[in-house]
Amino acid sequence: MTKAAGAEWLLYVLRCRDRTLYTGITNDLERRLLLHRKGVAARYTRGRLPVKLVHQEPCRSRSDALKKEHALKKLKREEKEVYIKRHGYKNR
């Protein structure tokens, strides 16, 4: 299980082949990425493979992760790009 700084839940953002962004939450990032890459995690990403992890953010709880996911999904694409850059995630 991939956990950031001891957090159980993570908010994550993927960049799809068509340059769109997919936002989700998980408590096992490695497993979730594997499912996305196999095309079985989400209908949205299935037709837009390959995907690349561009952001991950630890959350205090599932509830906190869901709230952050909801807030991020409400942003316009340009605002999401700024959010991702501001938080300085480096893909490893």
Steps between C-alpha positions, in 0.01 A plus 500: 500500500636842407446754773632854510617621841295235680171600336253224425327688220643683201358737245662437161489648152582318177577654163343292225628443146264770371645746760182501710529469877338231713465555876440223750567379853645177632652335802732288282657709224717228345202267463276777365759605240540140390123471454489826302783382276322169439189696400276367776506777766276762341296523185638851439864392486436169321478666159774753570799277577780535576466711815772672700489593868548878525389572857447323829402654830459341842164544674408459867200276430280362226259785565778758459613329177145505360462870583832585330406286198166676468661845528768415241246358255308829514803696376555589136784320324730803520435529874579131547831544317590791731400292804723213388796733434453686829515180701825402329445127454785328321418169332744238627 
